[in-house]
Amino acid sequence: MKINRREFIKKAAASAAICTPIMLIDPYILYPRSSSKHMKEAKYYEKNGDKEITCLLCPHECIVENHKRGICGVRENKDGTYYTLVYANPCAAHIDPIEKKPMFHYYPSTQSFSIATAGCNFTCSFCQNWEMSQKRPEKIKSITLLPSGVVKSAKRYDCKTIAHTYTEPVIFFEYMLDCAIEGKKHGVPNVMISNGYIQEKPMRELCKYLGAVKIDLKAFYDKFYKEVCGGRLKPVMDTLLVLKDEGIWFEIVVLIIPTLNDSAKEIDKMTKWIVKELGVNVPLHFSRFYPTYKMKNIPPTPPSTLKKARKIAMGNGIKFAYIGNIISDAENTYCPECGKLLIERMRLTANIVGMKKNRCKYCGEIIPGVF
């Protein structure tokens, strides 16, 4: 939908209220949580004998003894059978602009019904949603919302998509998969907002039903992943290669943290790898860090650092490099051929001004994405 600049600025100012949404309660769809009613056997694990299992969902490959849980804290071994404890039990259900994820080339200016359960397979010191991601499901309030209810809610609130976000959707894999299957049946695409820490087989299964994926690339060296996130870099790189191979739309976000992952050398190495292995058309978002959780001693990222990262990325061939978490012209989408403004953004509001379907209306250049 096209709007004039005055209306656009008013709408952008109003979007601040969307940043702190409340839980949506629909009396026809949401019900009091039941800890056992929807308990579901987990996918992707193997039994080792003596009631021990090995989880094969993410690269941690947790070996879980009887009555114990894996690193994520939401999957439990019960007498040799592995169960997900968060199936259909989201702790958040909000309506967000798709730009908040952020995804800029996937149905821009539309709303997304956004859900999450407790838990994560990372322990990032800078997590913005640590009150959900670093909690076990029994320690946080949640609701019961079956996949059919998720799709009904998205339609009820006129949301173009369903987003699995806020925490780490890999850990509620079965729930996300069933929502994506249900959504595909009813014309509501699902998007996965993820750290990419997932094994190849489950990722390929998801790609059959998801509409798009956004991956947080935390850094481009293994030490950062090990010390700050509790993971490894290579599995995330492998996931990105799987997404390219599957042909699904995906975008990448890098949260730039001063002194930790902001060096020009690292950005140069990262963006050269992206161009070589993933291509020049993958949107790359450099996001501003703000002190939070266990990392309150580091100051916000200087705007100049973000601009430098974007310059390096574009110099290496990235056609769509963005700056996020800060008001800047670098939030806008410009035609890589003629340079004209295609999508104007402010805060979480997008105004499509220069596109005709998936093309630049000025020169006819095809703009990669889903519009």
MARKE-180940 format. One record per residue (C-alpha): x, y, z; residue number from 1. Coordinates in nm, 4 decimals. Layout:
N
<rec c1="X" c2="Y" c3="Z" k="NUM"/>
...
END
This chain:
371
<rec c1="0.0000" c2="0.0000" c3="0.0000" k="1"/>
<rec c1="0.1425" c2="0.3378" c3="-0.1019" k="2"/>
<rec c1="0.1042" c2="0.6404" c3="0.1275" k="3"/>
<rec c1="0.2351" c2="0.9953" c3="0.1076" k="4"/>
<rec c1="0.5348" c2="1.1019" c3="0.3149" k="5"/>
<rec c1="0.3295" c2="1.2895" c3="0.5773" k="6"/>
<rec c1="0.1124" c2="0.9840" c3="0.6409" k="7"/>
<rec c1="0.4219" c2="0.7663" c3="0.6391" k="8"/>
<rec c1="0.5929" c2="0.9704" c3="0.9121" k="9"/>
<rec c1="0.2759" c2="0.9663" c3="1.1267" k="10"/>
<rec c1="0.2482" c2="0.5909" c3="1.0842" k="11"/>
<rec c1="0.6165" c2="0.5438" c3="1.1681" k="12"/>
<rec c1="0.5802" c2="0.7421" c3="1.4894" k="13"/>
<rec c1="0.2820" c2="0.5319" c3="1.5894" k="14"/>
<rec c1="0.4770" c2="0.2126" c3="1.5256" k="15"/>
<rec c1="0.6714" c2="0.2646" c3="1.8490" k="16"/>
<rec c1="0.3718" c2="0.1217" c3="2.0308" k="17"/>
<rec c1="0.4130" c2="-0.2028" c3="1.8379" k="18"/>
<rec c1="0.7612" c2="-0.2504" c3="1.9823" k="19"/>
<rec c1="0.6169" c2="-0.3569" c3="2.3179" k="20"/>
<rec c1="0.3096" c2="-0.5608" c3="2.2243" k="21"/>
<rec c1="0.0872" c2="-0.7351" c3="2.4760" k="22"/>
<rec c1="-0.0189" c2="-1.0970" c3="2.4648" k="23"/>
<rec c1="-0.3175" c2="-1.1442" c3="2.2402" k="24"/>
<rec c1="-0.5965" c2="-1.3276" c3="2.4159" k="25"/>
<rec c1="-0.8669" c2="-1.4657" c3="2.1904" k="26"/>
<rec c1="-1.1390" c2="-1.6398" c3="2.3928" k="27"/>
<rec c1="-1.2319" c2="-1.8542" c3="2.0941" k="28"/>
<rec c1="-0.8810" c2="-1.9880" c3="2.0354" k="29"/>
<rec c1="-0.6634" c2="-1.9674" c3="2.3485" k="30"/>
<rec c1="-0.7160" c2="-2.1898" c3="2.6499" k="31"/>
<rec c1="-0.5535" c2="-2.2375" c3="2.9932" k="32"/>
<rec c1="-0.2247" c2="-2.4194" c3="2.9636" k="33"/>
<rec c1="-0.2192" c2="-2.7944" c3="3.0215" k="34"/>
<rec c1="0.1221" c2="-2.9463" c3="3.0940" k="35"/>
<rec c1="0.0298" c2="-3.2913" c3="2.9635" k="36"/>
<rec c1="-0.2677" c2="-3.2594" c3="2.7294" k="37"/>
<rec c1="-0.0558" c2="-3.1822" c3="2.4239" k="38"/>
<rec c1="0.2698" c2="-3.3546" c3="2.5230" k="39"/>
<rec c1="0.4285" c2="-3.4751" c3="2.2020" k="40"/>
<rec c1="0.7133" c2="-3.7117" c3="2.1266" k="41"/>
<rec c1="1.0100" c2="-3.5248" c3="1.9877" k="42"/>
<rec c1="1.1468" c2="-3.5831" c3="1.6399" k="43"/>
<rec c1="1.5122" c2="-3.6407" c3="1.5552" k="44"/>
<rec c1="1.6585" c2="-3.8466" c3="1.8367" k="45"/>
<rec c1="1.7887" c2="-4.1995" c3="1.8767" k="46"/>
<rec c1="1.7653" c2="-4.4440" c3="2.1638" k="47"/>
<rec c1="2.0978" c2="-4.5614" c3="2.3054" k="48"/>
<rec c1="1.9688" c2="-4.8287" c3="2.5386" k="49"/>
<rec c1="1.9356" c2="-4.8265" c3="2.9174" k="50"/>
<rec c1="1.6767" c2="-4.5451" c3="2.8733" k="51"/>
<rec c1="1.9390" c2="-4.3032" c3="2.7401" k="52"/>
<rec c1="1.8870" c2="-4.1020" c3="2.4192" k="53"/>
<rec c1="2.0903" c2="-3.8806" c3="2.1845" k="54"/>
<rec c1="1.9131" c2="-3.5719" c3="2.0493" k="55"/>
<rec c1="1.9791" c2="-3.5191" c3="1.6773" k="56"/>
<rec c1="1.7872" c2="-3.1936" c3="1.6308" k="57"/>
<rec c1="2.0693" c2="-2.9440" c3="1.6774" k="58"/>
<rec c1="2.4507" c2="-2.9664" c3="1.6622" k="59"/>
<rec c1="2.4829" c2="-2.9989" c3="2.0400" k="60"/>
<rec c1="2.3733" c2="-3.3638" c3="2.0010" k="61"/>
<rec c1="2.2907" c2="-3.3839" c3="2.3705" k="62"/>
<rec c1="2.3185" c2="-3.7268" c3="2.5298" k="63"/>
<rec c1="2.0274" c2="-3.7259" c3="2.7740" k="64"/>
<rec c1="1.9844" c2="-3.9685" c3="3.0595" k="65"/>
<rec c1="1.6446" c2="-4.0818" c3="3.1874" k="66"/>
<rec c1="1.4378" c2="-3.7997" c3="3.3425" k="67"/>
<rec c1="1.6907" c2="-3.5398" c3="3.2265" k="68"/>
<rec c1="1.6721" c2="-3.2617" c3="2.9664" k="69"/>
<rec c1="1.8990" c2="-3.1351" c3="2.6934" k="70"/>
<rec c1="2.0764" c2="-2.7973" c3="2.6871" k="71"/>
<rec c1="1.7628" c2="-2.6240" c3="2.5576" k="72"/>
<rec c1="1.5710" c2="-2.7200" c3="2.8725" k="73"/>
<rec c1="1.2461" c2="-2.7935" c3="2.6861" k="74"/>
<rec c1="1.2965" c2="-3.1547" c3="2.5733" k="75"/>
<rec c1="1.2941" c2="-3.4329" c3="2.8309" k="76"/>
<rec c1="1.3771" c2="-3.8011" c3="2.8354" k="77"/>
<rec c1="1.0924" c2="-3.9968" c3="2.9962" k="78"/>
<rec c1="1.1884" c2="-4.3634" c3="3.0321" k="79"/>
<rec c1="1.3770" c2="-4.3683" c3="2.7031" k="80"/>
<rec c1="1.1288" c2="-4.1662" c3="2.4983" k="81"/>
<rec c1="1.2142" c2="-3.8033" c3="2.4214" k="82"/>
<rec c1="0.9353" c2="-3.5463" c3="2.4536" k="83"/>
<rec c1="0.8977" c2="-3.1801" c3="2.3711" k="84"/>
<rec c1="0.7537" c2="-2.9955" c3="2.6707" k="85"/>
<rec c1="0.6488" c2="-2.6818" c3="2.4806" k="86"/>
<rec c1="0.4346" c2="-2.8152" c3="2.1993" k="87"/>
<rec c1="0.1432" c2="-2.5730" c3="2.1450" k="88"/>
<rec c1="0.2435" c2="-2.3786" c3="2.4588" k="89"/>
<rec c1="0.3650" c2="-2.0350" c3="2.3442" k="90"/>
<rec c1="0.4696" c2="-1.7814" c3="2.6063" k="91"/>
<rec c1="0.4290" c2="-1.4958" c3="2.3555" k="92"/>
<rec c1="0.1769" c2="-1.4245" c3="2.0810" k="93"/>
<rec c1="0.1984" c2="-1.0798" c3="1.9251" k="94"/>
<rec c1="0.1285" c2="-0.8938" c3="1.6023" k="95"/>
<rec c1="0.4453" c2="-0.7395" c3="1.4557" k="96"/>
<rec c1="0.5428" c2="-0.5718" c3="1.1306" k="97"/>
<rec c1="0.7493" c2="-0.8167" c3="0.9265" k="98"/>
<rec c1="1.0176" c2="-0.5440" c3="0.9283" k="99"/>
<rec c1="1.0721" c2="-0.6056" c3="1.3011" k="100"/>
<rec c1="1.2189" c2="-0.9532" c3="1.2409" k="101"/>
<rec c1="1.3882" c2="-0.7916" c3="1.0438" k="102"/>
<rec c1="1.2878" c2="-0.9149" c3="0.6978" k="103"/>
<rec c1="1.2915" c2="-0.6487" c3="0.4266" k="104"/>
<rec c1="1.2363" c2="-0.8485" c3="0.1073" k="105"/>
<rec c1="0.9529" c2="-1.0747" c3="0.2213" k="106"/>
<rec c1="0.6065" c2="-0.9209" c3="0.1963" k="107"/>
<rec c1="0.7261" c2="-0.5764" c3="0.3136" k="108"/>
<rec c1="0.4773" c2="-0.3516" c3="0.4973" k="109"/>
<rec c1="0.2661" c2="-0.6496" c3="0.6116" k="110"/>
<rec c1="0.1909" c2="-0.7840" c3="0.9600" k="111"/>
<rec c1="0.3107" c2="-1.1142" c3="1.1039" k="112"/>
<rec c1="0.1458" c2="-1.3176" c3="1.3806" k="113"/>
<rec c1="0.4497" c2="-1.3820" c3="1.5988" k="114"/>
<rec c1="0.4842" c2="-1.6638" c3="1.8515" k="115"/>
<rec c1="0.7502" c2="-1.8164" c3="2.0763" k="116"/>
<rec c1="0.7857" c2="-2.0752" c3="2.3497" k="117"/>
<rec c1="1.0300" c2="-2.0758" c3="2.6379" k="118"/>
<rec c1="1.3833" c2="-2.1989" c3="2.5779" k="119"/>
<rec c1="1.6871" c2="-2.1713" c3="2.3503" k="120"/>
<rec c1="1.9842" c2="-2.3833" c3="2.2439" k="121"/>
<rec c1="2.2182" c2="-2.0838" c3="2.2863" k="122"/>
<rec c1="2.3124" c2="-1.8850" c3="2.5977" k="123"/>
<rec c1="2.3954" c2="-1.5489" c3="2.4379" k="124"/>
<rec c1="2.5152" c2="-1.2925" c3="2.6918" k="125"/>
<rec c1="2.3444" c2="-1.0148" c3="2.4941" k="126"/>
<rec c1="2.0019" c2="-1.1766" c3="2.4480" k="127"/>
<rec c1="1.7212" c2="-0.9197" c3="2.4315" k="128"/>
<rec c1="1.4566" c2="-1.1781" c3="2.5163" k="129"/>
<rec c1="1.6428" c2="-1.3630" c3="2.7918" k="130"/>
<rec c1="1.3372" c2="-1.3622" c3="3.0187" k="131"/>
<rec c1="1.1782" c2="-1.6083" c3="2.7733" k="132"/>
<rec c1="1.4737" c2="-1.7757" c3="2.6063" k="133"/>
<rec c1="1.6711" c2="-1.8571" c3="2.9200" k="134"/>
<rec c1="1.3762" c2="-1.9910" c3="3.1199" k="135"/>
<rec c1="1.2448" c2="-2.3446" c3="3.1485" k="136"/>
<rec c1="0.8809" c2="-2.3792" c3="3.0420" k="137"/>
<rec c1="0.7536" c2="-2.4421" c3="3.3955" k="138"/>
<rec c1="0.9097" c2="-2.1111" c3="3.5050" k="139"/>
<rec c1="0.7189" c2="-1.8896" c3="3.2637" k="140"/>
<rec c1="0.3529" c2="-1.8213" c3="3.1928" k="141"/>
<rec c1="0.2240" c2="-1.9693" c3="2.8710" k="142"/>
<rec c1="-0.0987" c2="-2.0509" c3="2.6920" k="143"/>
<rec c1="-0.2287" c2="-2.3382" c3="2.4852" k="144"/>
<rec c1="-0.2498" c2="-2.2571" c3="2.1155" k="145"/>
<rec c1="-0.2635" c2="-2.5459" c3="1.8702" k="146"/>
<rec c1="-0.1277" c2="-2.5041" c3="1.5151" k="147"/>
<rec c1="-0.4826" c2="-2.4722" c3="1.3815" k="148"/>
<rec c1="-0.5385" c2="-2.1913" c3="1.6339" k="149"/>
<rec c1="-0.2194" c2="-2.0170" c3="1.5249" k="150"/>
<rec c1="-0.3415" c2="-2.0081" c3="1.1653" k="151"/>
<rec c1="-0.6898" c2="-1.8962" c3="1.2719" k="152"/>
<rec c1="-0.5354" c2="-1.6187" c3="1.4821" k="153"/>
<rec c1="-0.3199" c2="-1.4996" c3="1.1910" k="154"/>
<rec c1="-0.6232" c2="-1.4818" c3="0.9668" k="155"/>
<rec c1="-0.8388" c2="-1.3236" c3="1.2365" k="156"/>
<rec c1="-0.5882" c2="-1.0400" c3="1.2849" k="157"/>
<rec c1="-0.5234" c2="-0.9991" c3="0.9108" k="158"/>
<rec c1="-0.1603" c2="-1.1135" c3="0.9300" k="159"/>
<rec c1="0.0068" c2="-1.2106" c3="0.6045" k="160"/>
<rec c1="0.2497" c2="-1.4491" c3="0.7751" k="161"/>
<rec c1="0.3225" c2="-1.6418" c3="1.0942" k="162"/>
<rec c1="0.6651" c2="-1.5803" c3="1.2505" k="163"/>
<rec c1="0.8450" c2="-1.8160" c3="1.4883" k="164"/>
<rec c1="1.0593" c2="-1.5661" c3="1.6713" k="165"/>
<rec c1="1.1719" c2="-1.3977" c3="1.9981" k="166"/>
<rec c1="1.3355" c2="-1.7141" c3="2.1400" k="167"/>
<rec c1="1.4860" c2="-1.9950" c3="1.9277" k="168"/>
<rec c1="1.2297" c2="-2.1820" c3="1.7162" k="169"/>
<rec c1="1.4650" c2="-2.4757" c3="1.6594" k="170"/>
<rec c1="1.3870" c2="-2.5901" c3="2.0148" k="171"/>
<rec c1="1.0121" c2="-2.5963" c3="1.9432" k="172"/>
<rec c1="1.0720" c2="-2.7667" c3="1.6092" k="173"/>
<rec c1="0.7646" c2="-2.9941" c3="1.6163" k="174"/>
<rec c1="0.5314" c2="-2.7036" c3="1.6921" k="175"/>
<rec c1="0.6847" c2="-2.4828" c3="1.4223" k="176"/>
<rec c1="0.6712" c2="-2.7654" c3="1.1681" k="177"/>
<rec c1="0.3027" c2="-2.8372" c3="1.2317" k="178"/>
<rec c1="0.2207" c2="-2.4639" c3="1.2192" k="179"/>
<rec c1="0.4046" c2="-2.4371" c3="0.8869" k="180"/>
<rec c1="0.2211" c2="-2.7393" c3="0.7457" k="181"/>
<rec c1="-0.1140" c2="-2.5995" c3="0.8603" k="182"/>
<rec c1="-0.0269" c2="-2.2533" c3="0.7344" k="183"/>
<rec c1="0.0716" c2="-2.3818" c3="0.3918" k="184"/>
<rec c1="-0.2678" c2="-2.5554" c3="0.3633" k="185"/>
<rec c1="-0.4473" c2="-2.2287" c3="0.4309" k="186"/>
<rec c1="-0.2253" c2="-1.9849" c3="0.2433" k="187"/>
<rec c1="-0.0484" c2="-1.8331" c3="0.5449" k="188"/>
<rec c1="0.3304" c2="-1.8697" c3="0.5035" k="189"/>
<rec c1="0.5451" c2="-1.9330" c3="0.8116" k="190"/>
<rec c1="0.8833" c2="-1.7685" c3="0.8649" k="191"/>
<rec c1="1.1605" c2="-1.8919" c3="1.0929" k="192"/>
<rec c1="1.3624" c2="-1.6290" c3="1.2812" k="193"/>
<rec c1="1.6578" c2="-1.8333" c3="1.4005" k="194"/>
<rec c1="2.0190" c2="-1.8620" c3="1.5091" k="195"/>
<rec c1="2.0574" c2="-2.1352" c3="1.2474" k="196"/>
<rec c1="2.1859" c2="-2.3907" c3="1.4987" k="197"/>
<rec c1="2.0094" c2="-2.6940" c3="1.3557" k="198"/>
<rec c1="2.1082" c2="-3.0196" c3="1.1881" k="199"/>
<rec c1="2.0766" c2="-3.0545" c3="0.8116" k="200"/>
<rec c1="1.7987" c2="-3.3153" c3="0.8018" k="201"/>
<rec c1="1.5434" c2="-3.1262" c3="1.0160" k="202"/>
<rec c1="1.6282" c2="-2.8008" c3="0.8366" k="203"/>
<rec c1="1.5573" c2="-2.9567" c3="0.4995" k="204"/>
<rec c1="1.2283" c2="-3.0942" c3="0.6295" k="205"/>
<rec c1="1.1252" c2="-2.7460" c3="0.7445" k="206"/>
<rec c1="1.2154" c2="-2.5954" c3="0.4083" k="207"/>
<rec c1="0.9366" c2="-2.7987" c3="0.2460" k="208"/>
<rec c1="0.6790" c2="-2.5971" c3="0.4377" k="209"/>
<rec c1="0.8330" c2="-2.2646" c3="0.5433" k="210"/>
<rec c1="0.7998" c2="-1.9505" c3="0.3371" k="211"/>
<rec c1="1.1238" c2="-1.7820" c3="0.4451" k="212"/>
<rec c1="1.4042" c2="-1.7850" c3="0.7035" k="213"/>
<rec c1="1.6056" c2="-1.5158" c3="0.8792" k="214"/>
<rec c1="1.9378" c2="-1.6224" c3="1.0295" k="215"/>
<rec c1="2.1278" c2="-1.4345" c3="1.3007" k="216"/>
<rec c1="2.4938" c2="-1.4676" c3="1.2128" k="217"/>
<rec c1="2.6413" c2="-1.3813" c3="1.5521" k="218"/>
<rec c1="3.0003" c2="-1.3364" c3="1.4387" k="219"/>
<rec c1="3.2452" c2="-1.4889" c3="1.1924" k="220"/>
<rec c1="3.4910" c2="-1.6605" c3="1.4217" k="221"/>
<rec c1="3.4428" c2="-1.9633" c3="1.6405" k="222"/>
<rec c1="3.5743" c2="-1.8145" c3="1.9650" k="223"/>
<rec c1="3.2849" c2="-1.5684" c3="1.9803" k="224"/>
<rec c1="3.0309" c2="-1.8472" c3="1.9331" k="225"/>
<rec c1="3.1907" c2="-2.0630" c3="2.2022" k="226"/>
<rec c1="3.2491" c2="-1.7948" c3="2.4644" k="227"/>
<rec c1="2.9495" c2="-1.5632" c3="2.4099" k="228"/>
<rec c1="2.6774" c2="-1.7908" c3="2.2676" k="229"/>
<rec c1="2.7626" c2="-2.1432" c3="2.3778" k="230"/>
<rec c1="2.7793" c2="-2.2824" c3="2.0252" k="231"/>
<rec c1="2.9953" c2="-2.3117" c3="1.7138" k="232"/>
<rec c1="3.0142" c2="-2.1138" c3="1.3906" k="233"/>
<rec c1="3.0419" c2="-2.3902" c3="1.1290" k="234"/>
<rec c1="2.6952" c2="-2.5439" c3="1.1847" k="235"/>
<rec c1="2.5414" c2="-2.1998" c3="1.1230" k="236"/>
<rec c1="2.7402" c2="-2.1599" c3="0.8025" k="237"/>
<rec c1="2.6246" c2="-2.5080" c3="0.6998" k="238"/>
<rec c1="2.2621" c2="-2.4078" c3="0.7613" k="239"/>
<rec c1="2.3019" c2="-2.1052" c3="0.5357" k="240"/>
<rec c1="2.4377" c2="-2.3330" c3="0.2613" k="241"/>
<rec c1="2.1377" c2="-2.5644" c3="0.3072" k="242"/>
<rec c1="1.8985" c2="-2.2694" c3="0.2690" k="243"/>
<rec c1="2.0673" c2="-2.1673" c3="-0.0538" k="244"/>
<rec c1="2.0547" c2="-2.5248" c3="-0.1813" k="245"/>
<rec c1="1.6839" c2="-2.5534" c3="-0.0966" k="246"/>
<rec c1="1.6053" c2="-2.2311" c3="-0.2807" k="247"/>
<rec c1="1.4068" c2="-2.0823" c3="0.0091" k="248"/>
<rec c1="1.4121" c2="-1.7055" c3="0.0617" k="249"/>
<rec c1="1.6406" c2="-1.6037" c3="0.3477" k="250"/>
<rec c1="1.8029" c2="-1.2960" c3="0.4958" k="251"/>
<rec c1="2.0946" c2="-1.2512" c3="0.7373" k="252"/>
<rec c1="2.1286" c2="-1.0266" c3="1.0417" k="253"/>
<rec c1="2.4544" c2="-0.9430" c3="1.2183" k="254"/>
<rec c1="2.4331" c2="-0.7672" c3="1.5548" k="255"/>
<rec c1="2.7474" c2="-0.5542" c3="1.5667" k="256"/>
<rec c1="2.8884" c2="-0.5457" c3="1.9212" k="257"/>
<rec c1="3.1726" c2="-0.3011" c3="1.9911" k="258"/>
<rec c1="3.5133" c2="-0.4680" c3="2.0474" k="259"/>
<rec c1="3.3700" c2="-0.8197" c3="2.0014" k="260"/>
<rec c1="3.2689" c2="-0.8639" c3="1.6365" k="261"/>
<rec c1="3.3049" c2="-0.5190" c3="1.4801" k="262"/>
<rec c1="3.6502" c2="-0.5330" c3="1.3216" k="263"/>
<rec c1="3.6808" c2="-0.4410" c3="0.9563" k="264"/>
<rec c1="3.8817" c2="-0.7581" c3="0.8993" k="265"/>
<rec c1="3.6009" c2="-0.9787" c3="1.0307" k="266"/>
<rec c1="3.3295" c2="-0.7948" c3="0.8336" k="267"/>
<rec c1="3.5424" c2="-0.8199" c3="0.5205" k="268"/>
<rec c1="3.5953" c2="-1.1944" c3="0.5656" k="269"/>
<rec c1="3.2284" c2="-1.2555" c3="0.6437" k="270"/>
<rec c1="3.0891" c2="-1.0614" c3="0.3489" k="271"/>
<rec c1="3.3362" c2="-1.2143" c3="0.1034" k="272"/>
<rec c1="3.2199" c2="-1.5591" c3="0.2169" k="273"/>
<rec c1="2.8553" c2="-1.4579" c3="0.1767" k="274"/>
<rec c1="2.9156" c2="-1.3318" c3="-0.1766" k="275"/>
<rec c1="3.1125" c2="-1.6411" c3="-0.2771" k="276"/>
<rec c1="2.8923" c2="-1.9069" c3="-0.1170" k="277"/>
<rec c1="2.5449" c2="-1.7502" c3="-0.0965" k="278"/>
<rec c1="2.5414" c2="-1.4823" c3="-0.3640" k="279"/>
<rec c1="2.5189" c2="-1.1039" c3="-0.3881" k="280"/>
<rec c1="2.1392" c2="-1.0849" c3="-0.3545" k="281"/>
<rec c1="2.1070" c2="-1.2064" c3="0.0062" k="282"/>
<rec c1="1.9901" c2="-0.9076" c3="0.2155" k="283"/>
<rec c1="2.2403" c2="-0.8419" c3="0.4948" k="284"/>
<rec c1="2.1335" c2="-0.6395" c3="0.7993" k="285"/>
<rec c1="2.3897" c2="-0.4818" c3="1.0325" k="286"/>
<rec c1="2.2070" c2="-0.4175" c3="1.3578" k="287"/>
<rec c1="2.2985" c2="-0.1778" c3="1.6390" k="288"/>
<rec c1="2.3775" c2="-0.3310" c3="1.9775" k="289"/>
<rec c1="2.2329" c2="-0.1880" c3="2.2975" k="290"/>
<rec c1="2.3519" c2="-0.2942" c3="2.6463" k="291"/>
<rec c1="2.1331" c2="-0.5697" c3="2.7871" k="292"/>
<rec c1="2.1214" c2="-0.8885" c3="2.9954" k="293"/>
<rec c1="2.4770" c2="-0.9898" c3="3.0924" k="294"/>
<rec c1="2.6432" c2="-0.7417" c3="2.8577" k="295"/>
<rec c1="2.5518" c2="-0.4065" c3="3.0100" k="296"/>
<rec c1="2.9141" c2="-0.2950" c3="3.0345" k="297"/>
<rec c1="2.9514" c2="-0.2457" c3="2.6586" k="298"/>
<rec c1="2.8227" c2="0.0812" c3="2.5065" k="299"/>
<rec c1="2.5831" c2="0.0980" c3="2.2099" k="300"/>
<rec c1="2.7355" c2="0.0501" c3="1.8673" k="301"/>
<rec c1="2.8502" c2="0.3821" c3="1.7166" k="302"/>
<rec c1="2.6575" c2="0.4663" c3="1.3966" k="303"/>
<rec c1="2.9924" c2="0.5119" c3="1.2214" k="304"/>
<rec c1="3.0767" c2="0.1445" c3="1.2858" k="305"/>
<rec c1="2.7526" c2="0.0320" c3="1.1227" k="306"/>
<rec c1="2.8118" c2="0.2577" c3="0.8232" k="307"/>
<rec c1="3.1633" c2="0.1197" c3="0.7854" k="308"/>
<rec c1="3.0364" c2="-0.2389" c3="0.7963" k="309"/>
<rec c1="2.7756" c2="-0.1594" c3="0.5306" k="310"/>
<rec c1="3.0388" c2="0.0078" c3="0.3122" k="311"/>
<rec c1="3.2643" c2="-0.2977" c3="0.3352" k="312"/>
<rec c1="2.9745" c2="-0.5298" c3="0.2493" k="313"/>
<rec c1="2.8703" c2="-0.3275" c3="-0.0534" k="314"/>
<rec c1="3.2318" c2="-0.2937" c3="-0.1615" k="315"/>
<rec c1="3.2534" c2="-0.6729" c3="-0.1641" k="316"/>
<rec c1="2.9462" c2="-0.6985" c3="-0.3842" k="317"/>
<rec c1="2.6475" c2="-0.7245" c3="-0.1477" k="318"/>
<rec c1="2.3607" c2="-0.5503" c3="-0.3288" k="319"/>
<rec c1="2.1283" c2="-0.5097" c3="-0.0330" k="320"/>
<rec c1="2.3132" c2="-0.4115" c3="0.2851" k="321"/>
<rec c1="2.1079" c2="-0.2462" c3="0.5588" k="322"/>
<rec c1="2.1582" c2="-0.0783" c3="0.8960" k="323"/>
<rec c1="1.9093" c2="-0.1573" c3="1.1731" k="324"/>
<rec c1="1.8103" c2="-0.0519" c3="1.5270" k="325"/>
<rec c1="1.8801" c2="0.3072" c3="1.4273" k="326"/>
<rec c1="1.7004" c2="0.5601" c3="1.2055" k="327"/>
<rec c1="1.8995" c2="0.5874" c3="0.8840" k="328"/>
<rec c1="1.8586" c2="0.6097" c3="0.5077" k="329"/>
<rec c1="2.0387" c2="0.2750" c3="0.5067" k="330"/>
<rec c1="1.7089" c2="0.1160" c3="0.6178" k="331"/>
<rec c1="1.5680" c2="0.1935" c3="0.2725" k="332"/>
<rec c1="1.5794" c2="-0.0333" c3="-0.0303" k="333"/>
<rec c1="1.7343" c2="0.1177" c3="-0.3430" k="334"/>
<rec c1="1.7482" c2="-0.0275" c3="-0.6915" k="335"/>
<rec c1="2.0972" c2="-0.1733" c3="-0.7437" k="336"/>
<rec c1="2.0754" c2="-0.0824" c3="-1.1141" k="337"/>
<rec c1="1.9451" c2="0.2763" c3="-1.1269" k="338"/>
<rec c1="1.9787" c2="0.3773" c3="-0.7610" k="339"/>
<rec c1="1.6195" c2="0.4966" c3="-0.7207" k="340"/>
<rec c1="1.4348" c2="0.4619" c3="-0.3887" k="341"/>
<rec c1="1.2109" c2="0.1548" c3="-0.3915" k="342"/>
<rec c1="1.1015" c2="0.1032" c3="-0.0299" k="343"/>
<rec c1="1.1218" c2="0.3795" c3="0.2290" k="344"/>
<rec c1="1.1478" c2="0.2743" c3="0.5932" k="345"/>
<rec c1="1.1293" c2="0.4536" c3="0.9251" k="346"/>
<rec c1="1.1284" c2="0.2665" c3="1.2543" k="347"/>
<rec c1="0.9140" c2="-0.0398" c3="1.1743" k="348"/>
<rec c1="0.7089" c2="0.1131" c3="0.8955" k="349"/>
<rec c1="0.7680" c2="0.0468" c3="0.5271" k="350"/>
<rec c1="0.6319" c2="0.2509" c3="0.2378" k="351"/>
<rec c1="0.6615" c2="0.0933" c3="-0.1083" k="352"/>
<rec c1="0.7252" c2="0.3859" c3="-0.3407" k="353"/>
<rec c1="0.9225" c2="0.2586" c3="-0.6398" k="354"/>
<rec c1="0.8213" c2="-0.0969" c3="-0.7180" k="355"/>
<rec c1="0.5801" c2="-0.2605" c3="-0.9577" k="356"/>
<rec c1="0.5319" c2="-0.6135" c3="-0.8259" k="357"/>
<rec c1="0.8891" c2="-0.7458" c3="-0.7982" k="358"/>
<rec c1="1.0519" c2="-0.4908" c3="-1.0280" k="359"/>
<rec c1="1.1906" c2="-0.1403" c3="-1.0041" k="360"/>
<rec c1="0.9217" c2="0.0753" c3="-1.1649" k="361"/>
<rec c1="1.1853" c2="0.3090" c3="-1.3066" k="362"/>
<rec c1="1.4232" c2="0.0740" c3="-1.4897" k="363"/>
<rec c1="1.2529" c2="-0.2666" c3="-1.4706" k="364"/>
<rec c1="1.5290" c2="-0.4340" c3="-1.2667" k="365"/>
<rec c1="1.4071" c2="-0.7501" c3="-1.0889" k="366"/>
<rec c1="1.4412" c2="-0.7096" c3="-0.7134" k="367"/>
<rec c1="1.5071" c2="-1.0428" c3="-0.5371" k="368"/>
<rec c1="1.2603" c2="-1.1408" c3="-0.2696" k="369"/>
<rec c1="0.8883" c2="-1.2138" c3="-0.2280" k="370"/>
<rec c1="0.6708" c2="-0.9062" c3="-0.2797" k="371"/>
END
